[in-house]
């Protein structure tokens, strides 16, 4: 009896010795890659990604350059694959530049999807985020309804981003749907930099005094665009240039309530992060039936997931909710 008890204790001890480290090693790790690390927008997205992962005991990390650099993003994807992550969510700083890294990750068996900005020619699992055409259309329609045929628009953007290309096309068509006489007068490249945005938007307003609204086609230039209106003396009064932001950053939201900004296109980056994680988790855990589009991986939708937008104006109750940024 004592011998049996001793063997049992020894077996349990040996089992604990070998299984405890294995359980630690089996804790799944997922990565998110962004083209502008530190952006409040991507902080929201990563918070959703991290929070969703925590519900199943998975860990996460955020990678990407502090300044816009699609090549650096591609390298970050490659490094995560080499690290052995279970899945990668990447927002494509340039659609074509990320294609090779995404395809290589999928070929290596690492589920990889795009969010916010797509790389549609890649073999990514799916795209999670705003339907950028529909969001742009809603923004353009709002400007058309406010300004009518008198709308003369300047656009602040980063060329080459798939998301921005779709937003701008939607904006033009949405505006034309309610105000066919409205026009986009000029477009400037702000390079995703606040100081650059102020410089190029100031020059745009000086060269095109007929502009009465600036459409910021992504999350970074709104502060610079608003500063540009001050630089030319058109930030208040009847000759004010309205700034339509594409941001849920706190200063922008407070500026809308204060009348400094006309409105903002509010995406839901937190939901993008949550949904990105769950699609990667599903792909990394095959059931009795494989994915229809990616044999060997678990089930994910064959269609993209649209997380939607809202056009927020002064007094909108959603502004108060968004003024509480997530903890990372």
C-alpha positions as CSV (number, residue, x, y, z in Angstrom):
1,X,0.0,0.0,0.0
2,X,2.8,2.4,0.9
3,X,4.6,1.5,-2.3
4,X,1.5,2.2,-4.3
5,X,1.0,5.5,-2.6
6,X,4.6,6.4,-3.1
7,X,4.4,5.6,-6.8
8,X,1.2,7.7,-7.1
9,X,2.9,10.7,-5.5
10,X,5.9,10.3,-7.7
11,X,3.7,10.1,-10.8
12,X,1.9,13.3,-9.8
13,X,5.1,15.1,-9.1
14,X,6.6,14.0,-12.4
15,X,3.4,15.0,-14.2
16,X,3.4,18.5,-12.7
17,X,7.1,18.9,-13.6
18,X,6.5,18.3,-17.3
19,X,2.9,19.7,-17.8
20,X,3.2,23.0,-16.0
21,X,5.9,24.4,-18.4
22,X,4.0,23.0,-21.4
23,X,0.8,24.8,-20.4
24,X,2.8,28.1,-20.2
25,X,4.3,27.4,-23.6
26,X,0.8,26.6,-25.0
27,X,-0.5,30.1,-24.2
28,X,-1.3,31.4,-27.6
29,X,0.2,34.6,-28.9
30,X,-1.2,36.9,-31.6
31,X,0.2,40.0,-33.2
32,X,-1.2,43.3,-34.6
33,X,0.8,45.4,-37.0
34,X,0.0,49.1,-37.8
35,X,1.5,51.7,-40.0
36,X,1.5,54.4,-37.4
37,X,2.3,53.1,-33.9
38,X,1.1,55.5,-31.2
39,X,-1.9,56.7,-33.1
40,X,-4.9,57.0,-30.8
41,X,-7.0,55.3,-33.5
42,X,-4.8,52.2,-33.5
43,X,-4.6,52.3,-29.7
44,X,-8.4,51.8,-29.7
45,X,-8.0,49.0,-32.2
46,X,-5.3,47.3,-30.2
47,X,-7.3,47.6,-27.0
48,X,-10.2,45.7,-28.6
49,X,-7.7,43.1,-29.9
50,X,-6.1,42.7,-26.5
51,X,-9.3,42.6,-24.6
52,X,-10.8,39.9,-26.8
53,X,-7.6,37.8,-26.5
54,X,-7.7,38.1,-22.7
55,X,-11.1,36.4,-22.5
56,X,-9.5,33.2,-23.8
57,X,-6.2,33.6,-22.0
58,X,-4.2,34.5,-25.2
59,X,-1.5,37.2,-25.2
60,X,-0.9,39.9,-27.8
61,X,1.7,42.4,-29.0
62,X,1.5,45.6,-31.1
63,X,4.2,46.2,-33.8
64,X,4.7,48.8,-36.5
65,X,6.7,51.9,-37.2
66,X,6.2,55.2,-35.4
67,X,6.3,57.0,-38.7
68,X,4.3,55.8,-41.8
69,X,6.4,53.1,-43.5
70,X,4.8,50.2,-45.3
71,X,8.1,48.4,-45.8
72,X,8.7,48.5,-42.1
73,X,5.2,47.0,-41.6
74,X,6.0,44.2,-44.0
75,X,9.2,43.4,-42.0
76,X,7.1,43.4,-38.8
77,X,4.8,40.8,-40.3
78,X,7.7,38.7,-41.3
79,X,9.2,38.9,-37.8
80,X,5.9,37.9,-36.2
81,X,5.8,34.8,-38.4
82,X,9.3,33.9,-37.4
83,X,8.3,34.3,-33.8
84,X,5.6,31.7,-34.2
85,X,2.5,33.8,-33.5
86,X,-0.9,32.1,-34.0
87,X,-2.4,34.9,-36.1
88,X,-1.7,38.4,-37.4
89,X,-4.0,41.4,-38.0
90,X,-2.3,44.1,-40.1
91,X,-3.6,47.4,-41.4
92,X,-1.9,47.9,-44.8
93,X,0.1,51.2,-45.1
94,X,0.3,50.5,-48.8
95,X,-1.8,47.8,-50.4
96,X,0.9,46.5,-52.8
97,X,3.8,46.7,-50.4
98,X,2.2,44.4,-47.9
99,X,1.0,41.7,-50.4
100,X,4.2,39.7,-50.3
101,X,4.5,39.6,-46.5
102,X,0.8,38.7,-46.1
103,X,1.0,35.9,-48.7
104,X,4.2,34.5,-47.1
105,X,2.5,34.4,-43.7
106,X,-0.5,32.6,-45.0
107,X,1.7,30.2,-46.9
108,X,3.5,29.5,-43.6
109,X,0.1,28.6,-42.0
110,X,-0.2,31.7,-39.9
111,X,-3.8,33.2,-40.3
112,X,-3.4,36.8,-41.4
113,X,-6.1,39.3,-42.0
114,X,-6.2,43.0,-42.8
115,X,-8.2,45.6,-40.8
116,X,-8.9,49.3,-41.4
117,X,-6.8,49.5,-44.6
118,X,-6.9,46.5,-47.0
119,X,-4.5,44.7,-49.2
120,X,-7.1,43.2,-51.6
121,X,-4.7,41.6,-54.0
122,X,-3.1,39.6,-51.2
123,X,-4.2,36.2,-49.9
124,X,-5.4,37.6,-46.6
125,X,-8.2,35.8,-44.8
126,X,-10.6,38.7,-45.0
127,X,-10.9,42.4,-44.3
128,X,-12.3,43.7,-41.0
129,X,-13.2,47.4,-40.8
130,X,-15.1,50.2,-42.3
131,X,-16.5,49.8,-45.7
132,X,-14.5,52.8,-46.8
133,X,-16.6,53.6,-49.9
134,X,-19.8,53.7,-47.8
135,X,-18.2,55.8,-45.1
136,X,-16.8,58.2,-47.7
137,X,-20.2,58.4,-49.3
138,X,-21.9,59.2,-45.9
139,X,-19.3,62.0,-45.4
140,X,-19.8,63.5,-48.9
141,X,-23.5,63.3,-48.5
142,X,-23.3,65.2,-45.2
143,X,-21.2,67.9,-46.8
144,X,-23.6,68.2,-49.7
145,X,-26.5,68.6,-47.4
146,X,-24.8,71.3,-45.3
147,X,-23.2,73.3,-48.1
148,X,-25.3,72.4,-51.1
149,X,-24.0,73.2,-54.6
150,X,-21.7,75.9,-53.0
151,X,-19.5,73.3,-51.4
152,X,-15.8,73.8,-52.6
153,X,-13.8,71.1,-51.0
154,X,-10.1,70.7,-50.3
155,X,-8.9,67.1,-49.4
156,X,-6.1,66.2,-47.0
157,X,-4.9,62.7,-47.6
158,X,-2.0,60.1,-48.0
159,X,-1.8,58.9,-51.6
160,X,-1.6,55.1,-52.2
161,X,-3.7,53.9,-49.3
162,X,-6.4,51.6,-50.5
163,X,-8.7,52.8,-47.7
164,X,-8.3,56.4,-48.6
165,X,-8.8,55.8,-52.3
166,X,-12.2,54.2,-51.6
167,X,-13.1,57.0,-49.1
168,X,-12.4,59.7,-51.6
169,X,-14.4,58.0,-54.4
170,X,-17.3,57.5,-52.0
171,X,-17.0,61.1,-50.8
172,X,-17.2,62.6,-54.3
173,X,-20.2,60.4,-55.3
174,X,-22.0,60.9,-52.0
175,X,-21.7,64.7,-52.3
176,X,-22.8,64.6,-55.9
177,X,-25.9,62.6,-55.0
178,X,-27.4,65.6,-53.1
179,X,-25.4,68.6,-54.5
180,X,-24.4,68.0,-58.1
181,X,-22.9,71.5,-58.3
182,X,-20.4,70.9,-55.5
183,X,-16.8,70.3,-56.3
184,X,-13.5,68.9,-55.0
185,X,-11.1,71.8,-55.8
186,X,-7.8,70.4,-54.6
187,X,-6.0,67.5,-52.9
188,X,-2.9,67.7,-50.8
189,X,-0.5,65.0,-49.4
190,X,-0.1,65.5,-45.6
191,X,2.1,62.4,-45.3
192,X,0.3,61.5,-42.0
193,X,2.3,64.2,-40.2
194,X,0.6,67.0,-38.2
195,X,3.0,69.7,-39.0
196,X,3.1,68.7,-42.7
197,X,-0.7,68.8,-42.7
198,X,-0.7,72.4,-41.4
199,X,1.8,73.4,-44.0
200,X,0.2,71.8,-47.0
201,X,-3.4,72.8,-46.0
202,X,-2.3,76.4,-45.4
203,X,-0.8,76.5,-48.9
204,X,-3.9,74.9,-50.4
205,X,-6.2,77.5,-48.8
206,X,-3.9,80.3,-50.0
207,X,-3.9,79.0,-53.5
208,X,-7.6,78.2,-53.6
209,X,-9.5,80.9,-51.6
210,X,-12.8,79.4,-52.9
211,X,-12.5,76.4,-50.6
212,X,-15.0,76.5,-47.8
213,X,-14.5,73.0,-46.3
214,X,-11.6,70.6,-45.8
215,X,-12.2,66.9,-45.9
216,X,-9.6,65.0,-43.9
217,X,-9.6,61.6,-45.5
218,X,-7.8,59.9,-42.6
219,X,-7.2,60.3,-38.9
220,X,-4.1,62.5,-38.7
221,X,-4.5,65.8,-40.6
222,X,-7.5,67.4,-38.8
223,X,-5.5,69.3,-36.2
224,X,-3.2,70.6,-38.9
225,X,-6.1,71.5,-41.2
226,X,-7.8,73.4,-38.4
227,X,-4.5,75.3,-37.7
228,X,-4.4,76.1,-41.4
229,X,-7.8,77.8,-41.2
230,X,-6.4,80.0,-38.4
231,X,-3.3,80.8,-40.4
232,X,-5.4,82.3,-43.2
233,X,-7.9,84.0,-40.8
234,X,-10.8,81.7,-41.7
235,X,-11.4,79.7,-38.5
236,X,-14.5,81.7,-37.3
237,X,-17.3,83.8,-38.7
238,X,-19.1,83.8,-42.0
239,X,-16.0,83.0,-44.0
240,X,-15.0,80.0,-41.8
241,X,-13.6,77.0,-43.5
242,X,-15.4,73.9,-42.1
243,X,-13.1,71.0,-41.2
244,X,-14.6,67.5,-41.5
245,X,-12.3,65.2,-39.5
246,X,-11.9,61.5,-39.8
247,X,-11.0,60.9,-36.1
248,X,-12.2,60.0,-32.7
249,X,-9.2,61.6,-30.9
250,X,-10.3,63.5,-27.8
251,X,-9.1,67.0,-29.0
252,X,-11.2,66.6,-32.2
253,X,-14.3,65.5,-30.3
254,X,-14.0,68.4,-27.9
255,X,-13.4,70.7,-30.8
256,X,-16.6,69.7,-32.4
257,X,-18.6,70.6,-29.3
258,X,-16.7,73.9,-29.2
259,X,-17.5,74.7,-32.8
260,X,-13.8,74.5,-34.0
261,X,-14.6,71.5,-36.3
262,X,-17.6,71.0,-38.4
263,X,-18.0,67.3,-37.8
264,X,-16.1,64.0,-37.8
265,X,-16.5,60.6,-39.4
266,X,-16.4,58.3,-36.4
267,X,-15.3,54.7,-37.1
268,X,-15.3,51.9,-34.5
269,X,-11.7,50.8,-34.2
270,X,-12.3,49.0,-30.9
271,X,-14.8,46.8,-32.7
272,X,-12.2,46.3,-35.5
273,X,-9.8,45.0,-32.9
274,X,-12.3,42.7,-31.3
275,X,-13.5,41.2,-34.5
276,X,-10.0,40.9,-35.9
277,X,-9.0,38.8,-32.9
278,X,-12.0,36.5,-33.1
279,X,-11.6,35.8,-36.8
280,X,-7.9,34.9,-36.2
281,X,-8.8,32.7,-33.2
282,X,-11.4,30.9,-35.3
283,X,-9.0,30.4,-38.2
284,X,-6.3,29.1,-35.8
285,X,-8.8,26.5,-34.3
286,X,-10.1,24.2,-37.1
287,X,-13.3,22.3,-36.4
288,X,-14.5,19.1,-38.2
289,X,-14.9,21.3,-41.3
290,X,-12.1,23.4,-42.7
291,X,-12.5,26.9,-44.0
292,X,-14.0,27.0,-47.5
293,X,-11.3,29.4,-48.7
294,X,-8.3,28.3,-46.7
295,X,-8.1,24.5,-46.2
296,X,-6.4,23.5,-43.0
297,X,-7.7,26.6,-41.2
298,X,-10.8,27.2,-39.1
299,X,-14.0,28.8,-40.2
300,X,-14.1,32.5,-41.1
301,X,-16.6,34.5,-43.2
302,X,-16.0,34.5,-46.9
303,X,-17.2,38.1,-47.0
304,X,-15.6,41.2,-45.3
305,X,-16.8,42.5,-42.0
306,X,-18.1,46.1,-42.0
307,X,-17.8,47.8,-38.6
308,X,-19.6,51.0,-39.8
309,X,-19.3,54.7,-39.1
310,X,-21.3,57.6,-37.7
311,X,-21.1,61.3,-38.7
312,X,-20.8,63.1,-35.3
313,X,-21.7,66.8,-35.0
314,X,-22.0,69.3,-32.2
315,X,-24.1,68.0,-29.4
316,X,-24.0,64.3,-30.4
317,X,-24.2,62.1,-27.3
318,X,-21.7,59.6,-28.7
319,X,-19.0,62.3,-28.3
320,X,-19.2,62.0,-24.5
321,X,-18.8,58.2,-24.7
322,X,-15.7,58.4,-26.9
323,X,-14.0,60.9,-24.6
324,X,-12.9,58.0,-22.4
325,X,-10.0,56.4,-24.2
326,X,-9.2,52.7,-23.5
327,X,-6.3,51.5,-21.3
328,X,-3.7,49.4,-23.0
